[in-house]
Amino acid sequence: MRSIADGVVDRDGVSGLAASLGCSVRQVERHLLAELGAGPLALARAQRAQTARLLIETTALPMSDVAFAAGFASLRSFNDAVRDVFARSPTDLRRRASNSIAGTRTGAVTVRLPFRTPLSPDNLFGHLVATAVPGVEEWRDGAYRRTLRLPHGHGIVTLAPRADHIRCQLALTDLRDLTVAITRCRRLLDLDADPVAVDAHLREDPVLAPLIATTPGRRVPRTVDAEELAVRAVLGQQVSTVSARTHAGRLVAAHGVPIEDPVGGLTHLFPAPAAVASADPDSLAMPAGRRRAVRALAGALANGSLDLGTGADLGRARAALLELPGLGPWTVEAVAMRGLGDPDAFLATDLGIRAAARTLGLPETPAALIRRAGAWRPWRAYAVQHLWATGDHAVNRYPSETPAPGPASGDVANAVA
């Protein structure tokens, strides 16, 4: 479902989806029909209809442009799909739209990203801003902004928390990327989590119960690009948040793709793995060991031997990461938690987690802490957020307009890299 939401069927067909999962087309169709009552083509068609509805109700684009941007091959198929899914014509949907038309600029769309309450924005936006890479991310006018590398071009997203939704402004070079961009923003902010179920389970532990009562609805700050996150995790090994941001900013300035941002300070897309792998080693201003690790990781991503895509197998990805030079358990679990979206990832070797364990009377050694954390499964990644929050770090605080992050848990050191 994550792959379909990320546009794999629209770009590569059902055969491409099946190949990315290591299955046959027949297997994929059989499993989806058994679980959801619809096949991959029907699910992709419904998703195109949802994208069309967003554009119909939030822009003044002509219907022909809406149909093209949503991925339909013709106006007829667009009209038929919208009627089938919503029992209304496109024109009727626009007429009935509860919100006023947001604007007419091609490529500029404002949407509401709903979520199940409660949601705590403090650590979510605090982490993203405290670790923001200069030129790629920024906090401006009460909103988190960043650049996006998308299948048909690039974009800039502006995300601002509201009581029951996230206000999402997307400036895209190609509106065909709208659905993918929205999906990746939801993944970044972990908006599809069920905080009621997560908190209810973790609250059964008397150590965690007071933390959850104080701040329910913590999400896991994730990423719009798992490959980018993996490179940044290696850059952040055994250094402070400030140093990690500095290293990443230099990498972006030297090898990122320049973009224009008329309303802010964003300047680049984060460099693709191939660009990092082929970079002159002398241009990577960092210790030799970390330079080797970054280049090995980027090379494995570029040649396909390491898969961190939406359909990646968690076990195989973890094993492949551990085989790379210079990557230890901290980095692997950080990538699993934030890049691959594993809700049960657990950073037992993280210094911030061990400090929290000491404060709360939990075991401090990684092995003993892992055994103790068995009761938190399958939501250990959310327990990590509550444990981190026991420390006074920038990642736990709602960002100010001029953030000045210092050393943060999860970024101070990779204890066993």
Secondary structure, DSSP 8 states (H G I E B T S, - for coil): -HHHHTTHHHHHHHHHHHHHHT--HHHHHHHHHHHHSS-HHHHHHHHHHHHHHHHHHH----HHHHHHHHT-SSHHHHHHHHHHHHSS-HHHHHHH-SS------TTEEEEEEE--S--BHHHHHHHHHHT--TTTEEEETTEEEEEEEETTEEEEEEEEE-SSEEEEEEEES-GGGHHHHHHHHHHHTTTT--HHHHHHHHTTSTTTHHHHHHS--B-----S-HHHHHHHHHHTTTS-HHHHHHHHHHHHHHHSEE---TTSS--EE---HHHHHTS-GGGS-S-HHHHHHHHHHHHHHHHTSS--STT--HHHHHHHHHHSTT--HHHHHHIIIIIS--TT---TT-HHHHHHHHHHT---SHHHHHHHGGGGTT-HHHHHHHHHTTS--GGGS---SS------TTTS--TT-
